[in-house]
Amino acid sequence: MACFLVPAAEAVITTVAAKVMKSKEKEESVEVSLSADGSVEEATKIPFSTKLGWLNKLLWGGSVLLAFEHVWHGEVIPYFPFLTAVKSGETAEMFAEMGSAGVMMAALITAVWVGMLAVSSVIEKRALRAPKIAEEDILK
Amino acid sequence: MTLLTTVFAAIICTILWYKGAPKSEMKVSILCWMYWGASLMWLIDAIFEYAELGAEYFTPDPLDMLNDFYLGLSVVALGLIIWLIILLVKDPKGVVKATLFKKK
């Protein structure tokens, strides 16, 4: 009916949040081994606003493609009130679907993104630890 | 079928992204985010449908399957069009700019 509107609304909020964060963030320089030969280079850690951008892209991308699916099934129309459910007086059912499927969609995407944050944090920590271990080995 | 089509598109795009990373000249990551986002959302749709239909969910009518596959392909095509527009507008390789200007 209109479940994609919930992740789309979340996308609007996270896009604004990412823009605000980006304007306040500073670059953090670190020493890390990026190549397979183990040579240490100076690099910048990606800021949180970029990671929030991952969530934005997941939410916007998914919402756009799902909106197309709703047009395909005749649930979204190109004229006022734009939603067939509102036109046919099924607003209560539409809100119920948004509250169940829509909220679950937004929650699943956010959960996957949190998982990505956790994995990227582990990878970052490992990469930062690697040059230090190599340095200690040389000193021994 | 729509979910399956989008998941396959997402997997293929992720492999292509990994092959070209970290350069990302073709901006394949846009396709990855779009298809994975849609796949996750359709997964929820599929779970709700499974809760309603039970095992019947896995034995759809051939006509419904064909229509869903047609929708899946259309979704993939729409994703590709969006990606192409972003690629040409951002023009990371400077190809569009180079076509518009001639060196003296």
gemmi code that builds the backbone of each chain (N, CA, C; Angstrom):
import gemmi

chains = {
    "A": [
        ("MET", (0.824, -1.217, 0.000), (0.000, 0.000, 0.000), (0.860, 1.270, 0.000)),
        ("ALA", (1.623, 1.468, 1.105), (2.529, 2.628, 1.114), (3.676, 2.395, 2.103)),
        ("CYS", (4.058, 1.107, 2.259), (5.077, 0.759, 3.262), (6.416, 1.457, 3.019)),
        ("PHE", (6.722, 1.754, 1.735), (8.011, 2.374, 1.415), (8.146, 3.783, 1.972)),
        ("LEU", (7.014, 4.381, 2.397), (7.073, 5.759, 2.915), (7.812, 5.832, 4.256)),
        ("VAL", (7.789, 4.721, 5.023), (8.469, 4.722, 6.330), (9.994, 4.784, 6.151)),
        ("PRO", (10.608, 3.851, 5.348), (12.047, 4.002, 5.115), (12.411, 5.312, 4.410)),
        ("ALA", (11.494, 5.812, 3.541), (11.768, 7.088, 2.851), (11.821, 8.237, 3.857)),
        ("ALA", (10.916, 8.198, 4.853), (10.917, 9.238, 5.897), (12.205, 9.162, 6.727)),
        ("GLU", (12.635, 7.926, 7.020), (13.894, 7.750, 7.767), (15.066, 8.292, 6.931)),
        ("ALA", (15.000, 8.053, 5.619), (16.068, 8.520, 4.715), (16.185, 10.044, 4.744)),
        ("VAL", (15.043, 10.733, 4.812), (15.064, 12.204, 4.869), (15.788, 12.654, 6.137)),
        ("ILE", (15.436, 12.016, 7.271), (16.044, 12.389, 8.563), (17.551, 12.117, 8.557)),
        ("THR", (17.948, 10.916, 8.096), (19.375, 10.564, 8.127), (20.187, 11.400, 7.125)),
        ("THR", (19.555, 11.802, 6.009), (20.254, 12.650, 5.036), (20.562, 14.016, 5.655)),
        ("VAL", (19.570, 14.585, 6.344), (19.772, 15.883, 7.010), (20.849, 15.735, 8.096)),
        ("ALA", (20.758, 14.650, 8.877), (21.736, 14.403, 9.955), (23.154, 14.285, 9.392)),
        ("ALA", (23.295, 13.565, 8.267), (24.618, 13.385, 7.645), (25.190, 14.718, 7.160)),
        ("LYS", (24.327, 15.569, 6.608), (24.772, 16.891, 6.115), (25.257, 17.747, 7.291)),
        ("VAL", (24.504, 17.735, 8.395), (24.871, 18.525, 9.580), (26.201, 18.022, 10.138)),
        ("MET", (26.328, 16.686, 10.253), (27.554, 16.084, 10.804), (28.762, 16.398, 9.928)),
        ("LYS", (28.581, 16.334, 8.620), (29.685, 16.558, 7.671), (30.292, 17.948, 7.840)),
        ("SER", (29.423, 18.923, 8.112), (29.908, 20.298, 8.250), (30.708, 20.502, 9.543)),
        ("LYS", (30.529, 19.597, 10.514), (31.201, 19.760, 11.814), (32.413, 18.856, 11.989)),
        ("GLU", (32.568, 17.860, 11.103), (33.634, 16.865, 11.297), (35.010, 17.350, 10.851)),
        ("LYS", (36.045, 16.768, 11.506), (37.436, 17.054, 11.119), (38.080, 15.754, 10.665)),
        ("GLU", (39.068, 15.867, 9.771), (39.766, 14.670, 9.275), (40.703, 14.114, 10.342)),
        ("GLU", (40.702, 12.780, 10.485), (41.583, 12.139, 11.453), (42.642, 11.333, 10.696)),
        ("SER", (43.895, 11.750, 10.845), (44.983, 11.092, 10.126), (45.544, 9.919, 10.947)),
        ("VAL", (45.759, 8.774, 10.263), (46.289, 7.582, 10.943), (47.342, 6.896, 10.070)),
        ("GLU", (48.163, 6.074, 10.728), (49.150, 5.280, 9.976), (48.607, 3.868, 9.853)),
        ("VAL", (48.524, 3.385, 8.616), (47.892, 2.087, 8.396), (48.533, 1.381, 7.201)),
        ("SER", (48.473, 0.047, 7.239), (49.003, -0.730, 6.125), (47.854, -1.089, 5.191)),
        ("LEU", (47.839, -0.496, 4.003), (46.728, -0.729, 3.071), (47.070, -1.730, 1.969)),
        ("SER", (48.364, -1.846, 1.643), (48.754, -2.759, 0.559), (49.124, -4.142, 1.081)),
        ("ALA", (49.167, -5.096, 0.167), (49.430, -6.488, 0.541), (50.871, -6.703, 1.022)),
        ("ASP", (51.802, -5.816, 0.580), (53.200, -5.989, 0.988), (53.463, -5.536, 2.439)),
        ("GLY", (52.494, -4.946, 3.078), (52.600, -4.591, 4.492), (53.249, -3.243, 4.758)),
        ("SER", (53.527, -2.456, 3.710), (54.142, -1.143, 3.914), (53.143, -0.182, 4.568)),
        ("VAL", (53.680, 0.633, 5.511), (52.810, 1.524, 6.280), (52.667, 2.867, 5.561)),
        ("GLU", (51.422, 3.326, 5.441), (51.154, 4.603, 4.782), (50.308, 5.477, 5.689)),
        ("GLU", (50.326, 6.789, 5.384), (49.452, 7.678, 6.145), (48.108, 7.776, 5.420)),
        ("ALA", (47.038, 7.639, 6.173), (45.708, 7.688, 5.552), (44.744, 8.425, 6.477)),
        ("THR", (43.560, 8.750, 5.949), (42.552, 9.380, 6.816), (41.423, 8.384, 7.054)),
        ("LYS", (40.971, 8.379, 8.301), (39.865, 7.492, 8.669), (38.577, 8.070, 8.088)),
        ("ILE", (37.696, 7.228, 7.554), (36.451, 7.797, 7.002), (35.563, 8.269, 8.157)),
        ("PRO", (35.017, 9.482, 8.020), (34.205, 10.039, 9.111), (32.851, 9.335, 9.263)),
        ("PHE", (32.197, 9.597, 10.391), (30.904, 8.957, 10.670), (29.838, 9.391, 9.659)),
        ("SER", (29.944, 10.630, 9.161), (28.940, 11.108, 8.189), (28.968, 10.252, 6.913)),
        ("THR", (30.174, 9.764, 6.538), (30.274, 8.889, 5.364), (29.588, 7.561, 5.646)),
        ("LYS", (29.791, 7.072, 6.889), (29.142, 5.802, 7.256), (27.621, 5.962, 7.328)),
        ("LEU", (27.186, 7.147, 7.747), (25.744, 7.425, 7.772), (25.221, 7.503, 6.330)),
        ("GLY", (26.109, 7.899, 5.422), (25.772, 7.935, 3.997), (25.434, 6.547, 3.466)),
        ("TRP", (26.067, 5.510, 4.026), (25.745, 4.126, 3.609), (24.267, 3.841, 3.887)),
        ("LEU", (23.831, 4.264, 5.095), (22.423, 4.044, 5.482), (21.496, 4.841, 4.557)),
        ("ASN", (21.906, 6.082, 4.262), (21.099, 6.920, 3.355), (20.890, 6.231, 2.017)),
        ("LYS", (22.014, 5.724, 1.462), (21.934, 5.107, 0.129), (21.076, 3.849, 0.143)),
        ("LEU", (21.200, 3.057, 1.205), (20.361, 1.848, 1.326), (18.887, 2.237, 1.381)),
        ("LEU", (18.581, 3.245, 2.219), (17.187, 3.658, 2.405), (16.613, 4.318, 1.145)),
        ("TRP", (17.362, 5.251, 0.549), (16.866, 5.939, -0.660), (16.722, 4.964, -1.820)),
        ("GLY", (17.761, 4.148, -2.030), (17.738, 3.179, -3.135), (16.563, 2.232, -3.021)),
        ("GLY", (16.416, 1.656, -1.838), (15.312, 0.723, -1.598), (13.960, 1.386, -1.759)),
        ("SER", (13.820, 2.596, -1.217), (12.526, 3.303, -1.277), (12.141, 3.626, -2.717)),
        ("VAL", (13.112, 4.072, -3.510), (12.819, 4.428, -4.915), (12.351, 3.188, -5.692)),
        ("LEU", (13.091, 2.072, -5.528), (12.724, 0.860, -6.274), (11.384, 0.292, -5.786)),
        ("LEU", (11.138, 0.422, -4.468), (9.849, -0.057, -3.952), (8.694, 0.846, -4.394)),
        ("ALA", (8.973, 2.138, -4.508), (7.943, 3.068, -4.992), (7.540, 2.678, -6.418)),
        ("PHE", (8.556, 2.274, -7.209), (8.283, 1.821, -8.582), (7.390, 0.579, -8.566)),
        ("GLU", (7.682, -0.330, -7.635), (6.859, -1.553, -7.518), (5.409, -1.200, -7.185)),
        ("HIS", (5.238, -0.172, -6.331), (3.887, 0.262, -5.962), (3.149, 0.893, -7.150)),
        ("VAL", (3.912, 1.594, -7.999), (3.310, 2.161, -9.221), (2.877, 1.008, -10.127)),
        ("TRP", (3.755, 0.005, -10.229), (3.511, -1.196, -11.056), (2.196, -1.870, -10.655)),
        ("HIS", (1.970, -1.980, -9.341), (0.774, -2.651, -8.831), (-0.432, -1.708, -8.697)),
        ("GLY", (-0.273, -0.462, -9.134), (-1.387, 0.488, -9.105), (-1.700, 1.021, -7.717)),
        ("GLU", (-0.738, 0.899, -6.789), (-0.975, 1.398, -5.424), (-0.587, 2.869, -5.278)),
        ("VAL", (0.252, 3.314, -6.195), (0.623, 4.734, -6.254), (0.152, 5.258, -7.606)),
        ("ILE", (-0.541, 6.406, -7.577), (-1.075, 6.982, -8.817), (-0.457, 8.375, -9.041)),
        ("PRO", (-0.355, 8.799, -10.316), (0.334, 10.079, -10.571), (-0.496, 11.335, -10.300)),
        ("TYR", (-1.644, 11.225, -9.694), (-2.480, 12.402, -9.396), (-2.994, 12.313, -7.958)),
        ("PHE", (-3.489, 13.445, -7.435), (-3.959, 13.528, -6.048), (-5.057, 12.503, -5.763)),
        ("PRO", (-5.059, 11.769, -4.685), (-4.179, 11.844, -3.501), (-2.925, 10.966, -3.599)),
        ("PHE", (-2.552, 10.534, -4.749), (-1.332, 9.780, -5.069), (-1.312, 8.328, -4.547)),
        ("LEU", (-2.128, 8.032, -3.547), (-2.190, 6.661, -3.019), (-3.593, 6.098, -3.220)),
        ("THR", (-3.673, 4.923, -3.847), (-4.973, 4.297, -4.133), (-5.746, 4.010, -2.840)),
        ("ALA", (-4.994, 3.639, -1.797), (-5.639, 3.315, -0.515), (-6.384, 4.519, 0.057)),
        ("VAL", (-5.818, 5.717, -0.097), (-6.476, 6.938, 0.403), (-7.710, 7.227, -0.450)),
        ("LYS", (-7.567, 7.028, -1.747), (-8.665, 7.312, -2.687), (-9.870, 6.400, -2.419)),
        ("SER", (-9.559, 5.118, -2.103), (-10.657, 4.162, -1.907), (-11.089, 4.055, -0.436)),
        ("GLY", (-10.596, 4.954, 0.402), (-11.021, 4.991, 1.810), (-10.444, 3.882, 2.676)),
        ("GLU", (-9.283, 3.337, 2.276), (-8.647, 2.282, 3.075), (-7.449, 2.836, 3.864)),
        ("THR", (-7.624, 4.050, 4.354), (-6.514, 4.723, 5.031), (-6.060, 3.970, 6.278)),
        ("ALA", (-7.012, 3.432, 7.034), (-6.663, 2.712, 8.278), (-5.784, 1.495, 7.977)),
        ("GLU", (-6.175, 0.731, 6.930), (-5.392, -0.450, 6.529), (-4.002, -0.029, 6.068)),
        ("MET", (-3.963, 1.104, 5.371), (-2.685, 1.603, 4.854), (-1.751, 1.953, 6.020)),
        ("PHE", (-2.289, 2.647, 7.032), (-1.461, 2.993, 8.195), (-1.026, 1.743, 8.965)),
        ("ALA", (-1.931, 0.748, 9.014), (-1.593, -0.506, 9.708), (-0.431, -1.196, 9.006)),
        ("GLU", (-0.457, -1.189, 7.658), (0.624, -1.803, 6.875), (1.922, -1.030, 7.035)),
        ("MET", (1.810, 0.291, 7.071), (3.003, 1.122, 7.272), (3.602, 0.854, 8.652)),
        ("GLY", (2.723, 0.657, 9.632), (3.180, 0.398, 11.003), (3.791, -0.979, 11.179)),
        ("SER", (3.404, -1.923, 10.339), (3.974, -3.278, 10.467), (5.119, -3.473, 9.459)),
        ("ALA", (4.790, -3.643, 8.187), (5.814, -3.914, 7.157), (6.784, -2.735, 6.996)),
        ("GLY", (6.256, -1.510, 6.953), (7.101, -0.330, 6.743), (8.128, -0.154, 7.850)),
        ("VAL", (7.646, -0.262, 9.099), (8.553, -0.105, 10.246), (9.585, -1.233, 10.263)),
        ("MET", (9.137, -2.453, 9.937), (10.069, -3.595, 9.908), (11.148, -3.405, 8.839)),
        ("MET", (10.754, -2.850, 7.687), (11.712, -2.584, 6.597), (12.785, -1.609, 7.073)),
        ("ALA", (12.324, -0.510, 7.666), (13.269, 0.505, 8.162), (14.164, -0.088, 9.257)),
        ("ALA", (13.566, -0.899, 10.129), (14.325, -1.503, 11.241), (15.370, -2.483, 10.715)),
        ("LEU", (14.997, -3.308, 9.715), (15.947, -4.290, 9.171), (17.136, -3.585, 8.503)),
        ("ILE", (16.836, -2.566, 7.714), (17.916, -1.837, 7.027), (18.830, -1.180, 8.060)),
        ("THR", (18.242, -0.590, 9.098), (19.057, 0.044, 10.144), (19.897, -1.011, 10.868)),
        ("ALA", (19.304, -2.176, 11.130), (20.037, -3.259, 11.818), (21.220, -3.740, 10.968)),
        ("VAL", (20.986, -3.876, 9.653), (22.073, -4.300, 8.745), (23.189, -3.248, 8.759)),
        ("TRP", (22.796, -1.975, 8.764), (23.779, -0.880, 8.784), (24.580, -0.904, 10.090)),
        ("VAL", (23.904, -1.145, 11.215), (24.599, -1.243, 12.512), (25.611, -2.402, 12.458)),
        ("GLY", (25.204, -3.508, 11.849), (26.111, -4.646, 11.666), (27.326, -4.257, 10.834)),
        ("MET", (27.085, -3.462, 9.783), (28.189, -2.986, 8.921), (29.132, -2.091, 9.714)),
        ("LEU", (28.558, -1.256, 10.593), (29.380, -0.378, 11.439), (30.278, -1.206, 12.343)),
        ("ALA", (29.698, -2.256, 12.936), (30.450, -3.124, 13.855), (31.601, -3.813, 13.112)),
        ("VAL", (31.307, -4.358, 11.933), (32.336, -5.058, 11.142), (33.433, -4.073, 10.718)),
        ("SER", (33.021, -2.884, 10.244), (34.022, -1.900, 9.796), (34.887, -1.429, 10.957)),
        ("SER", (34.283, -1.332, 12.141), (35.049, -0.926, 13.328), (36.120, -1.970, 13.663)),
        ("VAL", (35.749, -3.260, 13.568), (36.708, -4.345, 13.827), (37.843, -4.297, 12.793)),
        ("ILE", (37.482, -4.108, 11.521), (38.491, -4.054, 10.440), (39.441, -2.868, 10.667)),
        ("GLU", (38.874, -1.719, 11.051), (39.689, -0.517, 11.310), (40.669, -0.761, 12.463)),
        ("LYS", (40.156, -1.346, 13.539), (41.005, -1.606, 14.709), (42.139, -2.553, 14.353)),
        ("ARG", (41.827, -3.599, 13.590), (42.843, -4.577, 13.178), (43.906, -3.916, 12.312)),
        ("ALA", (43.442, -3.078, 11.349), (44.374, -2.411, 10.427), (45.285, -1.449, 11.171)),
        ("LEU", (44.746, -0.788, 12.218), (45.551, 0.157, 12.991), (46.539, -0.577, 13.888)),
        ("ARG", (46.154, -1.782, 14.336), (47.007, -2.561, 15.229), (48.162, -3.192, 14.444)),
        ("ALA", (47.943, -3.555, 13.189), (48.943, -4.275, 12.384), (50.296, -3.563, 12.283)),
        ("PRO", (50.360, -2.241, 11.951), (51.666, -1.583, 11.884), (52.400, -1.562, 13.222)),
        ("LYS", (51.622, -1.433, 14.326), (52.223, -1.411, 15.662), (52.875, -2.747, 15.977)),
        ("ILE", (52.178, -3.850, 15.641), (52.713, -5.199, 15.893), (53.991, -5.398, 15.078)),
        ("ALA", (53.961, -4.950, 13.813), (55.132, -5.085, 12.931), (56.324, -4.308, 13.506)),
        ("GLU", (56.031, -3.100, 14.049), (57.065, -2.256, 14.660), (57.683, -2.951, 15.877)),
        ("GLU", (56.816, -3.551, 16.715), (57.286, -4.271, 17.903), (58.168, -5.457, 17.517)),
        ("ASP", (57.775, -6.160, 16.443), (58.554, -7.313, 15.968), (59.948, -6.890, 15.518)),
        ("ILE", (60.026, -5.719, 14.856), (61.326, -5.213, 14.386), (62.213, -4.881, 15.587)),
        ("LEU", (61.626, -4.249, 16.608), (62.377, -3.863, 17.811), (62.919, -5.069, 18.571)),
        ("LYS", (62.168, -6.184, 18.523), (62.610, -7.413, 19.212), (63.842, -7.969, 18.507)),
    ],
    "B": [
        ("MET", (9.906, -13.854, -6.729), (10.723, -13.759, -7.939), (11.374, -12.382, -8.063)),
        ("THR", (10.617, -11.340, -7.655), (11.179, -9.982, -7.689), (12.350, -9.898, -6.715)),
        ("LEU", (12.142, -10.482, -5.520), (13.193, -10.490, -4.491), (14.433, -11.214, -5.012)),
        ("LEU", (14.209, -12.375, -5.602), (15.318, -13.194, -6.105), (16.094, -12.454, -7.209)),
        ("THR", (15.362, -11.822, -8.115), (15.998, -11.076, -9.221), (16.868, -9.942, -8.664)),
        ("THR", (16.315, -9.210, -7.683), (17.059, -8.081, -7.115), (18.269, -8.556, -6.315)),
        ("VAL", (18.107, -9.685, -5.590), (19.237, -10.227, -4.814), (20.374, -10.611, -5.763)),
        ("PHE", (20.042, -11.278, -6.871), (21.083, -11.658, -7.834), (21.766, -10.411, -8.414)),
        ("ALA", (20.955, -9.384, -8.713), (21.525, -8.127, -9.235), (22.468, -7.521, -8.197)),
        ("ALA", (22.060, -7.554, -6.928), (22.876, -6.990, -5.839), (24.193, -7.760, -5.694)),
        ("ILE", (24.117, -9.086, -5.773), (25.325, -9.917, -5.639), (26.294, -9.635, -6.803)),
        ("ILE", (25.769, -9.616, -8.017), (26.624, -9.362, -9.200), (27.292, -7.985, -9.085)),
        ("CYS", (26.505, -6.975, -8.682), (27.056, -5.617, -8.568), (28.120, -5.548, -7.473)),
        ("THR", (27.895, -6.277, -6.375), (28.882, -6.266, -5.278), (30.197, -6.895, -5.747)),
        ("ILE", (30.104, -7.974, -6.524), (31.321, -8.615, -7.058), (32.053, -7.642, -7.992)),
        ("LEU", (31.283, -6.969, -8.864), (31.886, -5.994, -9.791), (32.526, -4.838, -9.033)),
        ("TRP", (31.847, -4.401, -7.957), (32.392, -3.300, -7.133), (33.714, -3.732, -6.496)),
        ("TYR", (33.740, -4.938, -5.949), (34.949, -5.432, -5.274), (36.105, -5.548, -6.271)),
        ("LYS", (35.798, -5.982, -7.498), (36.816, -6.125, -8.542), (37.443, -4.765, -8.894)),
        ("GLY", (36.629, -3.729, -8.917), (37.130, -2.402, -9.303), (37.605, -1.552, -8.136)),
        ("ALA", (37.304, -1.951, -6.899), (37.639, -1.163, -5.712), (39.150, -1.144, -5.499)),
        ("PRO", (39.717, -0.123, -4.827), (39.021, 1.042, -4.257), (38.891, 2.226, -5.220)),
        ("LYS", (39.216, 2.040, -6.512), (39.156, 3.164, -7.461), (37.740, 3.732, -7.642)),
        ("SER", (36.771, 2.861, -7.817), (35.350, 3.232, -7.942), (35.083, 4.265, -9.045)),
        ("GLU", (35.757, 4.111, -10.190), (35.564, 5.063, -11.284), (34.178, 4.970, -11.913)),
        ("MET", (33.617, 3.750, -11.888), (32.313, 3.555, -12.522), (31.139, 3.714, -11.549)),
        ("LYS", (31.451, 4.048, -10.318), (30.409, 4.273, -9.289), (29.440, 3.086, -9.149)),
        ("VAL", (29.988, 1.867, -9.228), (29.143, 0.660, -9.130), (28.519, 0.547, -7.737)),
        ("SER", (29.160, 1.199, -6.747), (28.640, 1.132, -5.374), (27.196, 1.645, -5.297)),
        ("ILE", (26.852, 2.608, -6.153), (25.473, 3.145, -6.165), (24.485, 2.012, -6.439)),
        ("LEU", (24.829, 1.181, -7.425), (23.956, 0.048, -7.768), (23.854, -0.933, -6.601)),
        ("CYS", (25.005, -1.179, -5.937), (25.019, -2.114, -4.801), (24.056, -1.642, -3.714)),
        ("TRP", (24.194, -0.346, -3.331), (23.334, 0.187, -2.255), (21.861, 0.088, -2.645)),
        ("MET", (21.549, 0.465, -3.888), (20.158, 0.469, -4.347), (19.551, -0.935, -4.304)),
        ("TYR", (20.271, -1.898, -4.906), (19.730, -3.257, -4.997), (19.690, -3.947, -3.631)),
        ("TRP", (20.710, -3.708, -2.791), (20.668, -4.325, -1.451), (19.542, -3.719, -0.612)),
        ("GLY", (19.360, -2.407, -0.719), (18.276, -1.728, 0.010), (16.931, -2.306, -0.374)),
        ("ALA", (16.696, -2.423, -1.693), (15.420, -2.962, -2.188), (15.268, -4.432, -1.794)),
        ("SER", (16.372, -5.196, -1.860), (16.307, -6.626, -1.499), (15.892, -6.803, -0.045)),
        ("LEU", (16.470, -5.984, 0.839), (16.119, -6.091, 2.262), (14.651, -5.746, 2.494)),
        ("MET", (14.184, -4.733, 1.788), (12.777, -4.339, 1.943), (11.840, -5.424, 1.414)),
        ("TRP", (12.191, -6.019, 0.285), (11.348, -7.090, -0.264), (11.433, -8.360, 0.573)),
        ("LEU", (12.543, -8.513, 1.293), (12.658, -9.661, 2.197), (11.584, -9.574, 3.286)),
        ("ILE", (11.379, -8.358, 3.789), (10.328, -8.143, 4.801), (8.956, -8.450, 4.196)),
        ("ASP", (8.745, -7.978, 2.967), (7.489, -8.255, 2.253), (7.273, -9.767, 2.152)),
        ("ALA", (8.377, -10.476, 1.800), (8.309, -11.939, 1.637), (7.988, -12.624, 2.966)),
        ("ILE", (8.577, -12.133, 4.060), (8.312, -12.725, 5.387), (6.839, -12.550, 5.757)),
        ("PHE", (6.310, -11.352, 5.498), (4.896, -11.096, 5.806), (3.982, -11.980, 4.957)),
        ("GLU", (4.350, -12.136, 3.695), (3.548, -12.964, 2.792), (3.622, -14.433, 3.219)),
        ("TYR", (4.817, -14.858, 3.648), (4.986, -16.248, 4.099), (4.150, -16.503, 5.365)),
        ("ALA", (4.127, -15.500, 6.253), (3.338, -15.620, 7.480), (1.854, -15.769, 7.161)),
        ("GLU", (1.425, -15.173, 6.046), (0.020, -15.215, 5.647), (-0.321, -16.496, 4.888)),
        ("LEU", (0.573, -16.879, 3.954), (0.268, -18.006, 3.063), (0.842, -19.348, 3.520)),
        ("GLY", (1.887, -19.296, 4.303), (2.560, -20.539, 4.702), (3.362, -21.117, 3.556)),
        ("ALA", (3.405, -22.465, 3.485), (4.214, -23.142, 2.448), (3.758, -22.818, 1.026)),
        ("GLU", (2.513, -22.382, 0.904), (1.962, -22.023, -0.409), (2.763, -20.897, -1.075)),
        ("TYR", (3.449, -20.117, -0.220), (4.258, -19.003, -0.730), (5.322, -19.493, -1.730)),
        ("PHE", (5.822, -20.722, -1.506), (6.901, -21.251, -2.355), (6.401, -21.933, -3.632)),
        ("THR", (5.090, -22.025, -3.788), (4.550, -22.622, -5.021), (3.590, -21.640, -5.711)),
        ("PRO", (4.153, -20.562, -6.234), (3.276, -19.572, -6.883), (2.787, -20.047, -8.251)),
        ("ASP", (1.717, -19.414, -8.708), (1.202, -19.723, -10.059), (2.242, -19.288, -11.093)),
        ("PRO", (2.406, -20.065, -12.179), (3.392, -19.684, -13.206), (3.191, -18.268, -13.740)),
        ("LEU", (1.919, -17.866, -13.874), (1.630, -16.527, -14.400), (2.083, -15.434, -13.424)),
        ("ASP", (1.845, -15.681, -12.118), (2.294, -14.726, -11.086), (3.815, -14.629, -11.070)),
        ("MET", (4.448, -15.814, -11.232), (5.911, -15.874, -11.218), (6.490, -15.080, -12.380)),
        ("LEU", (5.851, -15.248, -13.541), (6.301, -14.553, -14.747), (6.140, -13.042, -14.571)),
        ("ASN", (5.004, -12.638, -14.011), (4.747, -11.213, -13.790), (5.749, -10.631, -12.786)),
        ("ASP", (6.033, -11.408, -11.717), (7.001, -10.963, -10.703), (8.405, -10.863, -11.297)),
        ("PHE", (8.736, -11.799, -12.191), (10.053, -11.780, -12.835), (10.175, -10.564, -13.758)),
        ("TYR", (9.078, -10.293, -14.463), (8.994, -9.130, -15.353), (9.190, -7.854, -14.533)),
        ("LEU", (8.548, -7.807, -13.348), (8.704, -6.668, -12.448), (10.161, -6.570, -11.964)),
        ("GLY", (10.732, -7.718, -11.592), (12.118, -7.755, -11.125), (13.080, -7.201, -12.162)),
        ("LEU", (12.897, -7.630, -13.412), (13.756, -7.141, -14.504), (13.565, -5.632, -14.714)),
        ("SER", (12.310, -5.182, -14.595), (12.032, -3.745, -14.749), (12.699, -2.940, -13.639)),
        ("VAL", (12.681, -3.502, -12.424), (13.325, -2.843, -11.278), (14.832, -2.736, -11.521)),
        ("VAL", (15.430, -3.831, -12.009), (16.873, -3.842, -12.303), (17.184, -2.788, -13.380)),
        ("ALA", (16.321, -2.723, -14.396), (16.515, -1.740, -15.468), (16.414, -0.319, -14.930)),
        ("LEU", (15.433, -0.065, -14.053), (15.277, 1.269, -13.472), (16.525, 1.639, -12.657)),
        ("GLY", (17.019, 0.668, -11.876), (18.242, 0.885, -11.096), (19.410, 1.257, -11.993)),
        ("LEU", (19.525, 0.558, -13.125), (20.617, 0.826, -14.075), (20.487, 2.222, -14.697)),
        ("ILE", (19.240, 2.623, -14.967), (19.021, 3.965, -15.546), (19.422, 5.050, -14.533)),
        ("ILE", (19.005, 4.850, -13.266), (19.357, 5.825, -12.220), (20.883, 5.922, -12.093)),
        ("TRP", (21.541, 4.745, -12.088), (23.009, 4.690, -11.979), (23.679, 5.410, -13.156)),
        ("LEU", (23.152, 5.158, -14.354), (23.712, 5.767, -15.571), (23.606, 7.292, -15.518)),
        ("ILE", (22.455, 7.793, -15.061), (22.261, 9.252, -14.958), (23.270, 9.846, -13.968)),
        ("ILE", (23.399, 9.183, -12.776), (24.350, 9.669, -11.758), (25.776, 9.641, -12.321)),
        ("LEU", (26.106, 8.549, -13.022), (27.457, 8.387, -13.592), (27.757, 9.513, -14.596)),
        ("LEU", (26.808, 9.800, -15.481), (27.033, 10.829, -16.498), (27.066, 12.239, -15.895)),
        ("VAL", (26.255, 12.462, -14.868), (26.237, 13.787, -14.228), (27.524, 14.002, -13.434)),
        ("LYS", (27.920, 12.995, -12.632), (29.146, 13.138, -11.818), (30.402, 13.019, -12.678)),
        ("ASP", (30.332, 12.242, -13.736), (31.409, 12.083, -14.720), (32.798, 11.914, -14.076)),
        ("PRO", (33.010, 10.840, -13.294), (34.282, 10.679, -12.570), (35.514, 10.523, -13.482)),
        ("LYS", (35.333, 10.039, -14.694), (36.467, 9.878, -15.608), (36.655, 11.105, -16.515)),
        ("GLY", (35.753, 12.057, -16.418), (35.837, 13.277, -17.223), (35.542, 13.058, -18.692)),
        ("VAL", (34.847, 11.975, -19.014), (34.557, 11.629, -20.417), (33.565, 12.623, -21.041)),
        ("VAL", (32.505, 12.937, -20.288), (31.481, 13.859, -20.808), (32.106, 15.233, -21.056)),
        ("LYS", (32.932, 15.674, -20.077), (33.595, 16.975, -20.189), (34.521, 16.996, -21.415)),
        ("ALA", (35.251, 15.887, -21.594), (36.183, 15.797, -22.723), (35.455, 15.820, -24.063)),
        ("THR", (34.202, 15.291, -24.085), (33.430, 15.296, -25.331), (32.914, 16.697, -25.641)),
        ("LEU", (32.664, 17.469, -24.577), (32.109, 18.808, -24.778), (33.163, 19.840, -25.176)),
        ("PHE", (34.427, 19.566, -24.806), (35.507, 20.501, -25.136), (36.526, 19.846, -26.050)),
        ("LYS", (37.069, 20.635, -26.981), (38.124, 20.135, -27.869), (39.420, 20.836, -27.527)),
        ("LYS", (40.504, 20.059, -27.438), (41.813, 20.670, -27.141), (42.313, 21.428, -28.359)),
        ("LYS", (42.956, 22.578, -28.130), (43.486, 23.388, -29.260), (44.865, 22.894, -29.674)),
    ],
}
model = gemmi.Model(1)
for chain_id, residues in chains.items():
    chain = gemmi.Chain(chain_id)
    for i, (resn, *xyz) in enumerate(residues, 1):
        res = gemmi.Residue()
        res.name, res.seqid = resn, gemmi.SeqId(i, " ")
        for name, pos in zip(("N", "CA", "C"), xyz):
            atom = gemmi.Atom()
            atom.name, atom.element = name, gemmi.Element(name[0])
            atom.pos, atom.b_iso = gemmi.Position(*pos), 0.0
            res.add_atom(atom)
        chain.add_residue(res)
    model.add_chain(chain)
structure = gemmi.Structure()
structure.add_model(model)
structure.setup_entities()
